Amino acid sequence: MPENQSGRGGQDRRPPSGGGGRPSGGAGGRGGSSGPRRDGPSSSRGEGSSRGGSGGRPSGDRGDRGDRGGHAPRGGSASRGDRRDTGAFDTGERGGPRLAPKKPKLPEPRIADGVTGKELDRSVHQQLRTLSKENAEGVAQHLVMAAALLEVDDLESAEAHAETAVRRAGRVPAAREALGLVAYRKGEWARALSEFRTARRLSGSSHMLALMVDCERGLGRPERALELAMSPEAKTLATEDRVELAIVISGIRRDLGQLEAAQLALEIPQLKAARKPWTARLSYAYAETLLAVGRDDDAREWFARAADADDELETDAAERLAELDGVILTDLLEGEEDDDADDSASPRGEAPGGEAR
């Protein structure tokens, strides 16, 4: 969410609770390269690495033969010392990578008590079947931890677990998706986009398309974002994902000053459907758009609908509604945190006023 990233309603997209923040059905979530990354290995070979090339052997100029005192006798053989030196060189080049010490194992973040990994959706467990039993259990636990920590906005800890899952299972789509969700929530659009692309390539699923479009938006590439949003994959999305995509498209249109187009993007059948998981966010986004085009009364009606449907408090619809009604909200707890900080800063053994306890 590029400019107005509040994570609560509006045109700023936040993954829907119950799917967006959980790896392939697990906790909430916009992150590598600053542009499109090439999927798959490079098709060009590096210098000296082509078959039959000079890789692994010194690439000296043929003119160096004169320094060796002329040609070796035809049919002869090099001296024992020469053979020993040559053999040592070849062993170093060919065997070097195999003999190099392994990278030290990085410490892994702690798994909370009671987390087994079985909390994940069945579809994620299917992906983990490509791993050994022990590794699959460990990766599952880290994915559960990443999802749970995203739910409470502990992004740094969630990132540690997601990175661990990727190190242990880099070709499991759910692991790449989890790391992408963390990067998305941190506002690391390029990194998130890279991880989402990798997850899509590995799984063949485009269910993260709305997030990918929002990443392009966050990177300041609205045209590319709209092109991706109109791709054939968008037609294959589930209803909830199509709603989220419509919210993102509307936000992009608003960014471009295309207010009527932003309104039309949200006038989809799901807008007036019975209450669904996406009702609060869709109603809120539509209210914001109506407000932008000057239809304040209609906007108030849709903010009211959003507030009524927002059981999970995903938006600040109630506050927006109060603002339109001219109600001033006062934070009764304002200033108490500062008082607590002053108390904790008092010297040990003394009361805040300086008297001995």
Summary of the structure (lengths in Angstrom):
residues: 357
radius of gyration: 29.1
end to end distance: 50.9
largest distance: 101.7
contacts: 1028
relative contact order: 0.12
helix: 54%
strand: 1%
